[in-house]
Amino acid sequence: MSEARLGGRFAFPGTPWTVRRMGYGAMQLAGPGVWGPPRDPDGAMAVLREAIEAGVDHIDTSDFYGPHVTNQIIRKALHPYPAGLVIVTKLGARRPPDKSWQPAISRKELTAGVHDNLRSLGLDALDIVNYRAMGSVHGPKEGSIAEQVAVLADLQRQGLIRHIGLSNVTAAQVAEAQAITAIVCVQNHYNLACRHDDALIDDLARKGIPYVPFFPLGGFTPLQSSTLSKVAGRLGATPMQVALAWLLHRSPNILLIPGTSSVSHLRENLAAGQLALSLELLAELDGIVAASSEGHG
Ligand SMILES: NC(=O)c1ccc[n+]([C@@H]2O[C@H](COP(=O)([O-])OP(=O)(O)OC[C@H]3O[C@@H](n4cnc5c(N)ncnc54)[C@H](OP(=O)(O)O)[C@@H]3O)[C@@H](O)[C@H]2O)c1
């Protein structure tokens, strides 16, 4: 698969890695409710192998997906990892037996989280670890994250983490973290219908820092919009492909990690990397956010 098909490349600053903009998010591999095991473990491994074969070199995961299960599947499918593959994981949450998502942000929990990820992924050091703030589940909430970022910076000095990113954070929290250590990426909720981070994306683009939207397709309930469907119909593409192509056009620092447990959806999503959107179509798609904020998405 050519470079252009995967949306070109963008670098994580201060790292050796310039990855293809079309990556893969592994959360869906854990199974329903992100609680393992999946119904089809062989199918999950097939998705990962197909992604790598297609040229994907950026996988997003966490040991709290499953819990442990997603990382174990990644290890089983891909270890020893191909040269150049960047695995980004995250810390800050835990999954108790009631399957809820709870904060795990003490020094002890963050340190244990690093060791859990190292063990389940079969690594000596983690490429990039995002500190996932748990202020609110799907949206950031102001409040200091300095203590937790400082713990990650300590773990980085110990050689267990190579680089640090952030997730579910505000612009003020990004600035606070940058005063402690270099931040190589930011992963927040963003898509065609959820545009709260427009200013943050532009600011990070000026600084050469990747912005990695989670829920790029709308998450557990994929995006539905008559405008999206109409544009897709005109292009002979699917609505999900147009949603991904719109993100690639939105800003050059956007790296995609669409999640899927299906090989056919993976192929469809990767093919979105070559979908060109005219200025007219982009303007039409930009209208979706206005409509959805009025409740007509
Ligand atoms: N930092 C955070 O707090 C955070 C939070 C959530 C997610 N994430 C990361 O972001 C990644 C992406 O988010 P996500 O997986 O939750 O949401 P997403 O990528 O927006 O959407 C995934 C959903 O869309 C479906 N889907 C995928 N491709 C499709 C296609 N071509 N046609 C129709 N349906 C399709 C998937 O079902 P199928 O499996 O049936 O394809 C799944 O239900 C995750 O994998 C995870 O790595 C991070």
The ligand as an ORCA input file, in Angstrom:
! r2SCAN-3c Opt
* xyz 0 1
  N      -7.731      8.241     25.177
  C      -8.948      7.829     25.377
  O      -9.586      8.157     26.364
  C      -9.603      6.945     24.364
  C     -10.990      6.715     24.438
  C     -11.568      5.919     23.469
  C     -10.788      5.359     22.467
  N      -9.449      5.584     22.427
  C      -8.601      5.052     21.335
  O      -9.130      5.546     20.123
  C      -9.347      4.464     19.227
  C     -10.517      4.792     18.332
  O     -11.692      4.949     19.109
  P     -12.887      3.901     19.099
  O     -12.435      2.596     18.545
  O     -13.482      3.882     20.445
  O     -13.955      4.603     18.193
  P     -14.057      4.891     16.636
  O     -12.797      4.573     15.943
  O     -14.650      6.238     16.493
  O     -15.201      3.878     16.196
  C     -15.161      2.528     16.466
  C     -16.546      1.963     16.162
  O     -16.836      2.133     14.775
  C     -17.060      0.868     14.167
  N     -16.406      0.933     12.856
  C     -15.082      1.043     12.595
  N     -14.855      1.120     11.272
  C     -16.075      1.060     10.689
  C     -16.500      1.081      9.347
  N     -15.618      1.194      8.351
  N     -17.837      0.993      9.096
  C     -18.722      0.904     10.100
  N     -18.385      0.863     11.405
  C     -17.053      0.939     11.702
  C     -16.446     -0.148     15.072
  O     -17.143     -1.370     14.997
  P     -16.477     -2.693     14.321
  O     -15.550     -3.268     15.331
  O     -17.674     -3.543     14.029
  O     -15.777     -2.231     13.073
  C     -16.651      0.494     16.443
  O     -17.955      0.235     16.917
  C      -9.573      3.267     20.143
  O      -9.373      2.059     19.462
  C      -8.593      3.544     21.252
  O      -7.321      3.054     20.874
  C      -8.857      6.382     23.360
*
